[in-house]
Structure formats: structure tokens, C-alpha cells
Amino acid sequence: MQTVLTAYAEQGIKLAIESKRVKHINFRIKSIDEAPFTSLLSVSYPMRMPQHLLRQSLEHRLAWAIDCQQKQRKLKELQAKKPAYINDVKDLANLTLESNIYFEGQKMTVQALFERHFDNSDFSKTDIPRTLTILYKAWLTQFIQNRQAFWQDKVGQFASKITPYTMKTRWGSCSTQAKTIRLSVWLAQFPPDCADYGLVHELCHLIEPNHSARFWAQVARVMPDYKHWHDKLKFGDL
């Protein structure tokens, strides 16, 4: 057992092992800041489980624990930064013409984006929150018009209506009964492939309404590289 404990410690993973009145062994991992440890793996196992089976379970879980640790570290690093993207109308309130924003995955100032889309070069009196929301919504509206039929054919499901929406906590939503889909206008900040993924995700919910293995299999069938774009949205990787 000591060899297993050492293997975890060398990876910066602290173990908290406890026997409980449970039927199966359970693993839970979370980030901690207790040098030299960066993760805590809590393990609860049945009181009658032999020690050699506990040791084997820990050995088999080491690679999984390291993978979780790396993902948690990446998420922690991203959360430590101020999100580069906007996902709430309130985020627009303090923007100035010199503020950096994103459009189609490209970083630029608000003024540069406005100059790209409007003839008037004097934006000093422009209502930035309203204008920026309109631009993002217009982009997503055009995207839907261009990509809806393509992805519907690929997925094999057809939405009765797909509309842009100013969402706060989601990139999309759908009603399986009405077959309507809403996509977040904030998708316009990311590379267009992220919006493709968002649309595919919601269309696949018309087949599988939950996030089961069958659902993700449908997404992978249609968009094999979906995880790359999924992670960009999940981690705000612009």
C-alpha cells in the first residue's frame, strides 16, 4: 500500500481514505492548496473490502486522478483570470471604445469592431452596450441562416425555429416538444466552429433530451472534433 500512496504523493495528490457503510468504492477529487499537494482524492470503501482490493483500485485510479488534476488545474488558472468573453448584458456596462473584446475569435477594440461595420467614424456618442449586442445578434442571425440547413441534414433533425437570444448561463437551449432552439448571441465572440458546435449540440437534443452517453455519441457522429470546440466554450478559451 505504501508504494501506491507514494505514487499519488509524487503527483501532488493527497489521499483521504476511509472505510464506510457503502456497497462500492467511491472516489472524489478536488483542488487544494496545501503544498506540496494540489489535489485531494477522497476515497470511501466498503468496510469489508480486503486491503489488496483497495490497493488495486487505487492503482487503477491513478491515471484518472492525474487527468482530473490537470483539468482542475487548467480550470483554476482560467478562473483566476477575468473572463475575456461576455456572457451577460451587465458585462457591457463598463466598456469604452478602447476596451478589448472578441469577435469571431479575434481580439480587437470596440472601436475597431464598430469601424468594420459602420461608416460613421465618430462613435463618441454611441450606445456601446446596445450597439454591440445588435452586432453580435446580427452575426448569429446570419450564421443560423447559413448553417441551419447544413447541420439539420447532418443530424437528421429539423428545428421549427432557431433564434438568437441574450442568455446568461448557457450557450444554447431547446424545447424538444416544440422543436425550437435558442442560441446565445455571445457565441459571436468565439470562432464560428464554436457556434457550429452549439447548434449541433441543441439539434442532437432533439434526438436525446439529456446528456447521456447516447447523446454524446450523436454529437460525435455528426461532429467528430466537437470536444475541441466544447472545451473552448467551457473554459472560455478565446
Secondary structure, 3 states (H helix, E strand, C coil): CHHHHHHHHHCCEEEEEEEECCCCCEEEEEEEEECCEEEEEEEEEECCCCHHHHHHHHHHHHHHHHHHHHHHHHHHHHHHCCCCCCCCHHHHCCCCCCCEEEECCEEEEHHHHHHHHCCCCCCCCCCHHHHHHHHHHHHHHHHHHHHHHHHHHHHCCCCCEEEEECCCCCCEEEECCCCEEEEEHHHHHCCHHHHHHHHHHHHHHCCCCCCCHHHHHHHHHHCCCHHHHHHHHHHCCC
